[in-house]
């Protein structure tokens, strides 16, 4: 059974920073793209927004327009861990952040974390 372990969330003031981590032990990590999805307050699971994604080799990235130039996604394949550095946080960044590991060559094979709360408030 694959476990996706997220950490690093919490409460931060507007303009502050947080770094989320996502560890997925027990898989060939480079075979998976890694993504961070945000579920805003009051939104349903199907309304989660993909905010950032990184390919298996770490060179290909995607960012939602709402987070470009503020968030950076990286990965360390030796540690089976992906990171989301979030800077210049805004109140609209508040939500539950879910980490997803998606197998690149087998669409439909993906693993999700339980989600971690990020609250941006003064």
N, CA, C and O atoms as a Tinker XYZ file with bonds, in Angstrom:
   488  protein
     1  N      0.841000   -1.185000    0.000000    73     2
     2  CA     0.000000    0.000000    0.000000    64     1     3
     3  C      0.880000    1.241000    0.000000    63     2     4     5
     4  O      1.849000    1.331000    0.754000    81     3
     5  N      0.533000    2.182000   -0.846000    73     3     6
     6  CA     1.333000    3.399000   -0.967000    64     5     7
     7  C      0.753000    4.482000   -0.065000    63     6     8     9
     8  O     -0.449000    4.744000   -0.077000    81     7
     9  N      1.621000    5.098000    0.706000    73     7    10
    10  CA     1.202000    6.197000    1.581000    64     9    11
    11  C      1.819000    7.492000    1.095000    63    10    12    13
    12  O      3.009000    7.550000    0.785000    81    11
    13  N      1.004000    8.525000    1.033000    73    11    14
    14  CA     1.459000    9.854000    0.660000    64    13    15
    15  C      1.400000   10.714000    1.921000    63    14    16    17
    16  O      0.328000   10.917000    2.491000    81    15
    17  N      2.541000   11.212000    2.348000    73    15    18
    18  CA     2.628000   11.907000    3.625000    64    17    19
    19  C      2.948000   13.377000    3.401000    63    18    20    21
    20  O      4.037000   13.721000    2.941000    81    19
    21  N      1.998000   14.234000    3.727000    73    19    22
    22  CA     2.159000   15.685000    3.551000    64    21    23
    23  C      2.524000   16.331000    4.891000    63    22    24    25
    24  O      2.116000   15.860000    5.953000    81    23
    25  N      3.284000   17.400000    4.823000    73    23    26
    26  CA     3.621000   18.149000    6.033000    64    25    27
    27  C      3.924000   19.594000    5.659000    63    26    28    29
    28  O      4.156000   19.917000    4.494000    81    27
    29  N      3.917000   20.460000    6.678000    73    27    30
    30  CA     4.360000   21.829000    6.480000    64    29    31
    31  C      3.274000   22.888000    6.437000    63    30    32    33
    32  O      3.585000   24.070000    6.294000    81    31
    33  N      2.027000   22.509000    6.555000    73    31    34
    34  CA     0.959000   23.505000    6.521000    64    33    35
    35  C      0.872000   24.287000    7.815000    63    34    36    37
    36  O      1.679000   24.103000    8.726000    81    35
    37  N     -0.117000   25.163000    7.884000    73    35    38
    38  CA    -0.326000   25.927000    9.101000    64    37    39
    39  C     -0.944000   27.277000    8.833000    63    38    40    41
    40  O     -1.511000   27.526000    7.769000    81    39
    41  N     -0.823000   28.143000    9.821000    73    39    42
    42  CA    -1.379000   29.499000    9.757000    64    41    43
    43  C     -0.257000   30.488000    9.485000    63    42    44    45
    44  O      0.792000   30.445000   10.127000    81    43
    45  N     -0.483000   31.369000    8.540000    73    43    46
    46  CA     0.532000   32.360000    8.197000    64    45    47
    47  C     -0.167000   33.669000    7.850000    63    46    48    49
    48  O     -1.298000   33.665000    7.363000    81    47
    49  N      0.499000   34.774000    8.098000    73    47    50
    50  CA    -0.055000   36.081000    7.772000    64    49    51
    51  C      0.080000   36.369000    6.277000    63    50    52    53
    52  O      0.972000   35.832000    5.619000    81    51
    53  N     -0.793000   37.207000    5.745000    73    51    54
    54  CA    -0.630000   37.599000    4.332000    64    53    55
    55  C      0.768000   38.153000    4.071000    63    54    56    57
    56  O      1.308000   38.927000    4.862000    81    55
    57  N      1.336000   37.737000    2.948000    73    55    58
    58  CA     2.699000   38.125000    2.611000    64    57    59
    59  C      3.753000   37.162000    3.104000    63    58    60    61
    60  O      4.922000   37.266000    2.731000    81    59
    61  N      3.351000   36.233000    3.933000    73    59    62
    62  CA     4.292000   35.272000    4.489000    64    61    63
    63  C      4.558000   34.104000    3.561000    63    62    64    65
    64  O      4.092000   34.065000    2.422000    81    63
    65  N      5.331000   33.141000    4.087000    73    63    66
    66  CA     5.751000   31.979000    3.300000    64    65    67
    67  C      5.522000   30.690000    4.078000    63    66    68    69
    68  O      5.531000   30.666000    5.309000    81    67
    69  N      5.320000   29.632000    3.323000    73    67    70
    70  CA     5.256000   28.282000    3.875000    64    69    71
    71  C      5.884000   27.331000    2.854000    63    70    72    73
    72  O      5.904000   27.612000    1.656000    81    71
    73  N      6.391000   26.214000    3.347000    73    71    74
    74  CA     6.869000   25.165000    2.450000    64    73    75
    75  C      6.173000   23.867000    2.809000    63    74    76    77
    76  O      6.253000   23.384000    3.939000    81    75
    77  N      5.490000   23.317000    1.819000    73    75    78
    78  CA     4.844000   22.020000    1.981000    64    77    79
    79  C      5.778000   20.926000    1.476000    63    78    80    81
    80  O      6.520000   21.121000    0.514000    81    79
    81  N      5.729000   19.779000    2.138000    73    79    82
    82  CA     6.496000   18.616000    1.716000    64    81    83
    83  C      5.548000   17.449000    1.486000    63    82    84    85
    84  O      4.508000   17.328000    2.132000    81    83
    85  N      5.937000   16.597000    0.550000    73    83    86
    86  CA     5.129000   15.413000    0.240000    64    85    87
    87  C      6.078000   14.245000    0.009000    63    86    88    89
    88  O      6.810000   14.215000   -0.980000    81    87
    89  N      6.062000   13.292000    0.922000    73    87    90
    90  CA     6.919000   12.122000    0.809000    64    89    91
    91  C      6.086000   10.911000    0.421000    63    90    92    93
    92  O      5.000000   10.682000    0.953000    81    91
    93  N      6.621000   10.143000   -0.518000    73    91    94
    94  CA     5.926000    8.939000   -0.970000    64    93    95
    95  C      6.923000    7.788000   -0.955000    63    94    96    97
    96  O      7.543000    7.506000   -1.981000    81    95
    97  N      7.091000    7.131000    0.153000    73    95    98
    98  CA     8.044000    6.025000    0.211000    64    97    99
    99  C      7.517000    4.793000   -0.523000    63    98   100   101
   100  O      6.310000    4.626000   -0.697000    81    99
   101  N      8.434000    3.947000   -0.942000    73    99   102
   102  CA     8.037000    2.652000   -1.470000    64   101   103
   103  C      7.691000    2.615000   -2.942000    63   102   104   105
   104  O      7.222000    1.586000   -3.429000    81   103
   105  N      7.906000    3.705000   -3.672000    73   103   106
   106  CA     7.660000    3.709000   -5.117000    64   105   107
   107  C      8.930000    4.148000   -5.834000    63   106   108   109
   108  O      9.839000    4.707000   -5.221000    81   107
   109  N      8.983000    3.886000   -7.151000    73   107   110
   110  CA    10.057000    4.456000   -7.970000    64   109   111
   111  C      9.637000    5.882000   -8.276000    63   110   112   113
   112  O      8.886000    6.136000   -9.218000    81   111
   113  N     10.127000    6.798000   -7.475000    73   111   114
   114  CA     9.573000    8.147000   -7.429000    64   113   115
   115  C      9.638000    8.847000   -8.779000    63   114   116   117
   116  O      8.714000    9.576000   -9.142000    81   115
   117  N     10.695000    8.638000   -9.514000    73   115   118
   118  CA    10.862000    9.325000  -10.802000    64   117   119
   119  C      9.868000    8.841000  -11.852000    63   118   120   121
   120  O      9.744000    9.464000  -12.906000    81   119
   121  N      9.163000    7.754000  -11.594000    73   119   122
   122  CA     8.127000    7.266000  -12.512000    64   121   123
   123  C      6.819000    8.045000  -12.357000    63   122   124   125
   124  O      5.859000    7.804000  -13.090000    81   123
   125  N      6.785000    8.967000  -11.415000    73   123   126
   126  CA     5.552000    9.680000  -11.096000    64   125   127
   127  C      5.733000   11.182000  -11.250000    63   126   128   129
   128  O      6.741000   11.747000  -10.823000    81   127
   129  N      4.751000   11.817000  -11.862000    73   127   130
   130  CA     4.666000   13.263000  -11.760000    64   129   131
   131  C      4.029000   13.582000  -10.406000    63   130   132   133
   132  O      3.247000   12.791000   -9.878000    81   131
   133  N      4.363000   14.723000   -9.862000    73   131   134
   134  CA     3.848000   15.124000   -8.555000    64   133   135
   135  C      3.076000   16.424000   -8.697000    63   134   136   137
   136  O      3.527000   17.363000   -9.353000    81   135
   137  N      1.931000   16.465000   -8.085000    73   135   138
   138  CA     1.100000   17.660000   -8.172000    64   137   139
   139  C      0.556000   18.078000   -6.823000    63   138   140   141
   140  O      0.369000   17.257000   -5.925000    81   139
   141  N      0.308000   19.363000   -6.698000    73   139   142
   142  CA    -0.364000   19.911000   -5.511000    64   141   143
   143  C     -1.697000   20.509000   -5.971000    63   142   144   145
   144  O     -1.755000   21.331000   -6.886000    81   143
   145  N     -2.754000   20.069000   -5.307000    73   143   146
   146  CA    -4.099000   20.538000   -5.614000    64   145   147
   147  C     -4.632000   21.286000   -4.398000    63   146   148   149
   148  O     -4.351000   20.917000   -3.258000    81   147
   149  N     -5.386000   22.318000   -4.644000    73   147   150
   150  CA    -5.957000   23.122000   -3.554000    64   149   151
   151  C     -7.481000   23.028000   -3.579000    63   150   152   153
   152  O     -8.120000   23.210000   -4.615000    81   151
   153  N     -8.031000   22.741000   -2.422000    73   151   154
   154  CA    -9.489000   22.739000   -2.249000    64   153   155
   155  C     -9.833000   23.914000   -1.360000    63   154   156   157
   156  O     -9.564000   23.903000   -0.159000    81   155
   157  N    -10.433000   24.929000   -1.962000    73   155   158
   158  CA   -10.767000   26.147000   -1.228000    64   157   159
   159  C    -11.928000   25.889000   -0.268000    63   158   160   161
   160  O    -12.691000   24.943000   -0.464000    81   159
   161  N    -12.069000   26.714000    0.760000    73   159   162
   162  CA   -13.173000   26.538000    1.716000    64   161   163
   163  C    -14.526000   26.549000    1.013000    63   162   164   165
   164  O    -14.780000   27.398000    0.158000    81   163
   165  N    -15.379000   25.618000    1.368000    73   163   166
   166  CA   -16.713000   25.541000    0.792000    64   165   167
   167  C    -16.795000   24.835000   -0.543000    63   166   168   169
   168  O    -17.889000   24.620000   -1.065000    81   167
   169  N    -15.653000   24.470000   -1.102000    73   167   170
   170  CA   -15.635000   23.791000   -2.402000    64   169   171
   171  C    -15.659000   22.282000   -2.208000    63   170   172   173
   172  O    -15.219000   21.765000   -1.181000    81   171
   173  N    -16.175000   21.591000   -3.204000    73   171   174
   174  CA   -16.237000   20.142000   -3.161000    64   173   175
   175  C    -14.967000   19.523000   -3.729000    63   174   176   177
   176  O    -14.158000   20.201000   -4.362000    81   175
   177  N    -14.807000   18.240000   -3.494000    73   175   178
   178  CA   -13.621000   17.518000   -3.959000    64   177   179
   179  C    -13.378000   17.722000   -5.457000    63   178   180   181
   180  O    -12.242000   17.919000   -5.889000    81   179
   181  N    -14.465000   17.672000   -6.246000    73   179   182
   182  CA   -14.310000   17.773000   -7.704000    64   181   183
   183  C    -13.938000   19.186000   -8.139000    63   182   184   185
   184  O    -13.629000   19.413000   -9.309000    81   183
   185  N    -13.965000   20.139000   -7.204000    73   183   186
   186  CA   -13.604000   21.508000   -7.526000    64   185   187
   187  C    -12.171000   21.840000   -7.113000    63   186   188   189
   188  O    -11.771000   23.004000   -7.116000    81   187
   189  N    -11.423000   20.833000   -6.767000    73   187   190
   190  CA   -10.028000   21.083000   -6.439000    64   189   191
   191  C     -9.307000   21.667000   -7.646000    63   190   192   193
   192  O     -9.576000   21.308000   -8.793000    81   191
   193  N     -8.381000   22.578000   -7.353000    73   191   194
   194  CA    -7.606000   23.226000   -8.411000    64   193   195
   195  C     -6.173000   22.702000   -8.382000    63   194   196   197
   196  O     -5.533000   22.679000   -7.330000    81   195
   197  N     -5.685000   22.289000   -9.527000    73   195   198
   198  CA    -4.273000   21.944000   -9.633000    64   197   199
   199  C     -3.478000   23.243000   -9.625000    63   198   200   201
   200  O     -3.610000   24.055000  -10.541000    81   199
   201  N     -2.670000   23.443000   -8.619000    73   199   202
   202  CA    -1.914000   24.700000   -8.542000    64   201   203
   203  C     -0.488000   24.548000   -9.066000    63   202   204   205
   204  O      0.094000   25.512000   -9.562000    81   203
   205  N      0.077000   23.351000   -8.960000    73   203   206
   206  CA     1.436000   23.153000   -9.456000    64   205   207
   207  C      1.682000   21.667000   -9.700000    63   206   208   209
   208  O      1.127000   20.804000   -9.020000    81   207
   209  N      2.527000   21.396000  -10.688000    73   207   210
   210  CA     2.856000   20.014000  -11.030000    64   209   211
   211  C      4.280000   19.968000  -11.545000    63   210   212   213
   212  O      4.767000   20.929000  -12.139000    81   211
   213  N      4.954000   18.832000  -11.313000    73   211   214
   214  CA     6.331000   18.683000  -11.767000    64   213   215
   215  C      6.503000   17.286000  -12.343000    63   214   216   217
   216  O      5.999000   16.308000  -11.792000    81   215
   217  N      7.217000   17.203000  -13.453000    73   215   218
   218  CA     7.459000   15.926000  -14.100000    64   217   219
   219  C      8.452000   15.067000  -13.328000    63   218   220   221
   220  O      9.061000   15.514000  -12.356000    81   219
   221  N      8.603000   13.829000  -13.781000    73   219   222
   222  CA     9.424000   12.876000  -13.063000    64   221   223
   223  C     10.890000   13.263000  -12.934000    63   222   224   225
   224  O     11.542000   12.965000  -11.933000    81   223
   225  N     11.391000   13.927000  -13.961000    73   223   226
   226  CA    12.793000   14.336000  -13.943000    64   225   227
   227  C     13.038000   15.675000  -13.277000    63   226   228   229
   228  O     14.183000   16.061000  -13.041000    81   227
   229  N     11.965000   16.378000  -12.975000    73   227   230
   230  CA    12.088000   17.647000  -12.277000    64   229   231
   231  C     12.295000   18.858000  -13.167000    63   230   232   233
   232  O     12.434000   19.974000  -12.667000    81   231
   233  N     12.318000   18.657000  -14.481000    73   231   234
   234  CA    12.585000   19.790000  -15.373000    64   233   235
   235  C     11.326000   20.416000  -15.947000    63   234   236   237
   236  O     11.354000   21.565000  -16.387000    81   235
   237  N     10.236000   19.689000  -15.951000    73   235   238
   238  CA     8.982000   20.199000  -16.503000    64   237   239
   239  C      8.047000   20.567000  -15.366000    63   238   240   241
   240  O      7.775000   19.758000  -14.478000    81   239
   241  N      7.558000   21.800000  -15.406000    73   239   242
   242  CA     6.652000   22.256000  -14.358000    64   241   243
   243  C      5.443000   22.952000  -14.958000    63   242   244   245
   244  O      5.477000   23.451000  -16.083000    81   243
   245  N      4.374000   22.969000  -14.171000    73   243   246
   246  CA     3.150000   23.689000  -14.517000    64   245   247
   247  C      2.714000   24.462000  -13.280000    63   246   248   249
   248  O      2.833000   23.977000  -12.154000    81   247
   249  N      2.205000   25.678000  -13.507000    73   247   250
   250  CA     1.636000   26.477000  -12.426000    64   249   251
   251  C      0.318000   27.076000  -12.884000    63   250   252   253
   252  O      0.186000   27.521000  -14.024000    81   251
   253  N     -0.643000   27.082000  -11.993000    73   251   254
   254  CA    -1.870000   27.816000  -12.250000    64   253   255
   255  C     -1.541000   29.303000  -12.293000    63   254   256   257
   256  O     -0.624000   29.760000  -11.611000    81   255
   257  N     -2.287000   30.051000  -13.090000    73   255   258
   258  CA    -2.029000   31.490000  -13.215000    64   257   259
   259  C     -2.058000   32.188000  -11.855000    63   258   260   261
   260  O     -1.312000   33.140000  -11.624000    81   259
   261  N     -2.914000   31.714000  -10.966000    73   259   262
   262  CA    -3.095000   32.373000   -9.671000    64   261   263
   263  C     -1.872000   32.271000   -8.764000    63   262   264   265
   264  O     -1.762000   33.017000   -7.791000    81   263
   265  N     -0.944000   31.349000   -9.072000    73   263   266
   266  CA     0.211000   31.163000   -8.188000    64   265   267
   267  C      1.544000   31.404000   -8.890000    63   266   268   269
   268  O      2.597000   31.326000   -8.258000    81   267
   269  N      1.508000   31.692000  -10.178000    73   267   270
   270  CA     2.763000   31.911000  -10.910000    64   269   271
   271  C      3.573000   33.032000  -10.271000    63   270   272   273
   272  O      3.033000   34.050000   -9.839000    81   271
   273  N      4.881000   32.814000  -10.225000    73   271   274
   274  CA     5.862000   33.761000   -9.665000    64   273   275
   275  C      5.758000   33.876000   -8.144000    63   274   276   277
   276  O      6.483000   34.663000   -7.536000    81   275
   277  N      4.877000   33.111000   -7.533000    73   275   278
   278  CA     4.825000   33.087000   -6.062000    64   277   279
   279  C      5.115000   31.707000   -5.495000    63   278   280   281
   280  O      5.716000   31.585000   -4.427000    81   279
   281  N      4.693000   30.667000   -6.202000    73   279   282
   282  CA     4.893000   29.292000   -5.752000    64   281   283
   283  C      5.961000   28.632000   -6.627000    63   282   284   285
   284  O      6.084000   28.920000   -7.817000    81   283
   285  N      6.726000   27.740000   -5.997000    73   283   286
   286  CA     7.727000   26.964000   -6.727000    64   285   287
   287  C      7.628000   25.507000   -6.296000    63   286   288   289
   288  O      7.671000   25.189000   -5.107000    81   287
   289  N      7.495000   24.627000   -7.289000    73   287   290
   290  CA     7.446000   23.193000   -7.006000    64   289   291
   291  C      8.788000   22.586000   -7.382000    63   290   292   293
   292  O      9.344000   22.871000   -8.443000    81   291
   293  N      9.294000   21.747000   -6.494000    73   291   294
   294  CA    10.561000   21.049000   -6.738000    64   293   295
   295  C     10.420000   19.615000   -6.241000    63   294   296   297
   296  O      9.426000   19.256000   -5.609000    81   295
   297  N     11.424000   18.812000   -6.534000    73   295   298
   298  CA    11.413000   17.440000   -6.053000    64   297   299
   299  C     12.830000   16.964000   -5.824000    63   298   300   301
   300  O     13.778000   17.444000   -6.447000    81   299
   301  N     12.955000   16.003000   -4.912000    73   299   302
   302  CA    14.233000   15.345000   -4.640000    64   301   303
   303  C     13.973000   13.854000   -4.805000    63   302   304   305
   304  O     13.435000   13.208000   -3.905000    81   303
   305  N     14.356000   13.312000   -5.952000    73   303   306
   306  CA    14.051000   11.904000   -6.224000    64   305   307
   307  C     14.816000   10.955000   -5.301000    63   306   308   309
   308  O     14.375000    9.829000   -5.072000    81   307
   309  N     15.935000   11.389000   -4.781000    73   307   310
   310  CA    16.689000   10.547000   -3.851000    64   309   311
   311  C     15.958000   10.399000   -2.514000    63   310   312   313
   312  O     16.180000    9.434000   -1.783000    81   311
   313  N     15.091000   11.353000   -2.203000    73   311   314
   314  CA    14.344000   11.324000   -0.939000    64   313   315
   315  C     12.870000   10.992000   -1.138000    63   314   316   317
   316  O     12.096000   10.988000   -0.181000    81   315
   317  N     12.481000   10.712000   -2.385000    73   315   318
   318  CA    11.057000   10.431000   -2.672000    64   317   319
   319  C     10.148000   11.527000   -2.135000    63   318   320   321
   320  O      9.089000   11.256000   -1.569000    81   319
   321  N     10.582000   12.771000   -2.323000    73   319   322
   322  CA     9.861000   13.893000   -1.734000    64   321   323
   323  C      9.716000   15.027000   -2.730000    63   322   324   325
   324  O     10.650000   15.363000   -3.459000    81   323
   325  N      8.523000   15.612000   -2.745000    73   323   326
   326  CA     8.255000   16.819000   -3.520000    64   325   327
   327  C      7.958000   17.958000   -2.550000    63   326   328   329
   328  O      7.523000   17.747000   -1.418000    81   327
   329  N      8.208000   19.165000   -3.032000    73   327   330
   330  CA     8.038000   20.344000   -2.180000    64   329   331
   331  C      7.232000   21.406000   -2.930000    63   330   332   333
   332  O      7.255000   21.483000   -4.158000    81   331
   333  N      6.529000   22.209000   -2.157000    73   331   334
   334  CA     5.872000   23.389000   -2.716000    64   333   335
   335  C      6.246000   24.575000   -1.835000    63   334   336   337
   336  O      5.777000   24.705000   -0.705000    81   335
   337  N      7.096000   25.429000   -2.378000    73   335   338
   338  CA     7.470000   26.664000   -1.674000    64   337   339
   339  C      6.452000   27.734000   -2.037000    63   338   340   341
   340  O      6.271000   28.058000   -3.211000    81   339
   341  N      5.799000   28.272000   -1.039000    73   339   342
   342  CA     4.747000   29.262000   -1.260000    64   341   343
   343  C      5.169000   30.585000   -0.631000    63   342   344   345
   344  O      5.318000   30.684000    0.587000    81   343
   345  N      5.359000   31.587000   -1.461000    73   343   346
   346  CA     5.752000   32.919000   -1.007000    64   345   347
   347  C      4.649000   33.927000   -1.306000    63   346   348   349
   348  O      3.738000   33.660000   -2.090000    81   347
   349  N      4.747000   35.078000   -0.672000    73   347   350
   350  CA     3.777000   36.168000   -0.892000    64   349   351
   351  C      2.347000   35.649000   -0.795000    63   350   352   353
   352  O      1.513000   35.922000   -1.659000    81   351
   353  N      2.084000   34.912000    0.250000    73   351   354
   354  CA     0.778000   34.264000    0.390000    64   353   355
   355  C     -0.340000   35.277000    0.554000    63   354   356   357
   356  O     -0.178000   36.326000    1.177000    81   355
   357  N     -1.479000   34.929000   -0.026000    73   355   358
   358  CA    -2.664000   35.771000    0.009000    64   357   359
   359  C     -3.795000   35.008000    0.701000    63   358   360   361
   360  O     -3.739000   33.786000    0.837000    81   359
   361  N     -4.794000   35.724000    1.125000    73   359   362
   362  CA    -5.922000   35.081000    1.805000    64   361   363
   363  C     -6.595000   34.060000    0.889000    63   362   364   365
   364  O     -7.116000   33.047000    1.355000    81   363
   365  N     -6.580000   34.332000   -0.419000    73   363   366
   366  CA    -7.227000   33.397000   -1.347000    64   365   367
   367  C     -6.424000   32.123000   -1.556000    63   366   368   369
   368  O     -6.894000   31.208000   -2.233000    81   367
   369  N     -5.232000   32.041000   -0.995000    73   367   370
   370  CA    -4.468000   30.792000   -1.023000    64   369   371
   371  C     -4.926000   29.822000    0.069000    63   370   372   373
   372  O     -4.499000   28.668000    0.107000    81   371
   373  N     -5.782000   30.297000    0.937000    73   371   374
   374  CA    -6.299000   29.443000    2.012000    64   373   375
   375  C     -7.027000   28.231000    1.455000    63   374   376   377
   376  O     -7.794000   28.340000    0.498000    81   375
   377  N     -6.784000   27.088000    2.053000    73   375   378
   378  CA    -7.466000   25.879000    1.629000    64   377   379
   379  C     -6.747000   24.651000    2.130000    63   378   380   381
   380  O     -5.756000   24.738000    2.856000    81   379
   381  N     -7.259000   23.509000    1.733000    73   379   382
   382  CA    -6.598000   22.247000    2.017000    64   381   383
   383  C     -5.803000   21.861000    0.771000    63   382   384   385
   384  O     -6.333000   21.827000   -0.339000    81   383
   385  N     -4.548000   21.578000    0.977000    73   383   386
   386  CA    -3.655000   21.229000   -0.124000    64   385   387
   387  C     -3.434000   19.723000   -0.130000    63   386   388   389
   388  O     -3.070000   19.117000    0.878000    81   387
   389  N     -3.666000   19.146000   -1.298000    73   387   390
   390  CA    -3.535000   17.705000   -1.466000    64   389   391
   391  C     -2.376000   17.412000   -2.416000    63   390   392   393
   392  O     -2.243000   18.032000   -3.471000    81   391
   393  N     -1.559000   16.474000   -2.026000    73   391   394
   394  CA    -0.462000   16.022000   -2.871000    64   393   395
   395  C     -0.909000   14.791000   -3.658000    63   394   396   397
   396  O     -1.543000   13.886000   -3.115000    81   395
   397  N     -0.568000   14.776000   -4.944000    73   395   398
   398  CA    -0.908000   13.654000   -5.807000    64   397   399
   399  C      0.340000   13.142000   -6.502000    63   398   400   401
   400  O      1.127000   13.915000   -7.050000    81   399
   401  N      0.508000   11.822000   -6.471000    73   399   402
   402  CA     1.551000   11.150000   -7.249000    64   401   403
   403  C      0.857000   10.420000   -8.391000    63   402   404   405
   404  O      0.021000    9.548000   -8.159000    81   403
   405  N      1.203000   10.776000   -9.614000    73   403   406
   406  CA     0.532000   10.219000  -10.791000    64   405   407
   407  C      1.541000    9.479000  -11.654000    63   406   408   409
   408  O      2.535000   10.052000  -12.101000    81   407
   409  N      1.267000    8.175000  -11.885000    73   407   410
   410  CA     2.217000    7.395000  -12.660000    64   409   411
   411  C      2.218000    7.866000  -14.102000    63   410   412   413
   412  O      1.167000    7.927000  -14.741000    81   411
   413  N      3.378000    8.196000  -14.612000    73   411   414
   414  CA     3.490000    8.836000  -15.916000    64   413   415
   415  C      3.081000    7.900000  -17.036000    63   414   416   417
   416  O      2.355000    8.313000  -17.941000    81   415
   417  N      3.523000    6.658000  -17.003000    73   415   418
   418  CA     3.272000    5.748000  -18.119000    64   417   419
   419  C      2.086000    4.837000  -17.873000    63   418   420   421
   420  O      1.885000    3.879000  -18.619000    81   419
   421  N      1.302000    5.109000  -16.856000    73   419   422
   422  CA     0.110000    4.300000  -16.601000    64   421   423
   423  C     -1.004000    5.233000  -16.144000    63   422   424   425
   424  O     -1.289000    5.297000  -14.948000    81   423
   425  N     -1.631000    5.944000  -17.043000    73   423   426
   426  CA    -2.702000    6.871000  -16.661000    64   425   427
   427  C     -3.761000    6.183000  -15.828000    63   426   428   429
   428  O     -4.143000    5.047000  -16.106000    81   427
   429  N     -4.229000    6.870000  -14.815000    73   427   430
   430  CA    -5.227000    6.291000  -13.928000    64   429   431
   431  C     -4.654000    5.727000  -12.657000    63   430   432   433
   432  O     -5.388000    5.439000  -11.712000    81   431
   433  N     -3.337000    5.566000  -12.626000    73   431   434
   434  CA    -2.683000    5.109000  -11.401000    64   433   435
   435  C     -2.178000    6.328000  -10.661000    63   434   436   437
   436  O     -1.175000    6.928000  -11.045000    81   435
   437  N     -2.874000    6.691000   -9.600000    73   435   438
   438  CA    -2.431000    7.837000   -8.820000    64   437   439
   439  C     -2.721000    7.619000   -7.345000    63   438   440   441
   440  O     -3.609000    6.858000   -6.960000    81   439
   441  N     -1.949000    8.305000   -6.550000    73   439   442
   442  CA    -2.038000    8.209000   -5.093000    64   441   443
   443  C     -2.162000    9.620000   -4.520000    63   442   444   445
   444  O     -1.507000   10.563000   -4.966000    81   443
   445  N     -3.039000    9.723000   -3.506000    73   443   446
   446  CA    -3.323000   11.027000   -2.916000    64   445   447
   447  C     -3.014000   11.023000   -1.425000    63   446   448   449
   448  O     -3.163000   10.014000   -0.736000    81   447
   449  N     -2.582000   12.179000   -0.955000    73   447   450
   450  CA    -2.449000   12.364000    0.475000    64   449   451
   451  C     -3.785000   12.728000    1.110000    63   450   452   453
   452  O     -4.793000   12.898000    0.425000    81   451
   453  N     -3.767000   12.842000    2.416000    73   451   454
   454  CA    -4.982000   13.158000    3.180000    64   453   455
   455  C     -5.312000   14.644000    3.143000    63   454   456   457
   456  O     -6.420000   15.049000    3.496000    81   455
   457  N     -4.364000   15.441000    2.722000    73   455   458
   458  CA    -4.588000   16.884000    2.673000    64   457   459
   459  C     -4.008000   17.575000    3.898000    63   458   460   461
   460  O     -3.966000   17.009000    4.990000    81   459
   461  N     -3.568000   18.798000    3.695000    73   459   462
   462  CA    -2.996000   19.579000    4.779000    64   461   463
   463  C     -3.532000   21.007000    4.698000    63   462   464   465
   464  O     -3.613000   21.598000    3.621000    81   463
   465  N     -3.895000   21.543000    5.861000    73   463   466
   466  CA    -4.534000   22.851000    5.904000    64   465   467
   467  C     -3.503000   23.971000    5.810000    63   466   468   469
   468  O     -2.483000   23.961000    6.499000    81   467
   469  N     -3.794000   24.931000    4.945000    73   467   470
   470  CA    -3.032000   26.181000    4.863000    64   469   471
   471  C     -4.021000   27.320000    5.066000    63   470   472   473
   472  O     -5.001000   27.440000    4.330000    81   471
   473  N     -3.764000   28.144000    6.055000    73   471   474
   474  CA    -4.636000   29.277000    6.346000    64   473   475
   475  C     -3.814000   30.551000    6.304000    63   474   476   477
   476  O     -2.821000   30.693000    7.018000    81   475
   477  N     -4.244000   31.477000    5.455000    73   475   478
   478  CA    -3.566000   32.766000    5.333000    64   477   479
   479  C     -4.497000   33.826000    5.902000    63   478   480   481
   480  O     -5.529000   34.148000    5.313000    81   479
   481  N     -4.121000   34.356000    7.043000    73   479   482
   482  CA    -5.004000   35.303000    7.725000    64   481   483
   483  C     -4.197000   36.163000    8.685000    63   482   484   485
   484  O     -3.201000   35.724000    9.260000    81   483
   485  N     -4.653000   37.398000    8.843000    73   483   486
   486  CA    -4.011000   38.277000    9.822000    64   485   487
   487  C     -4.729000   38.200000   11.160000    63   486   488
   488  O     -4.333000   38.872000   12.113000    81   487
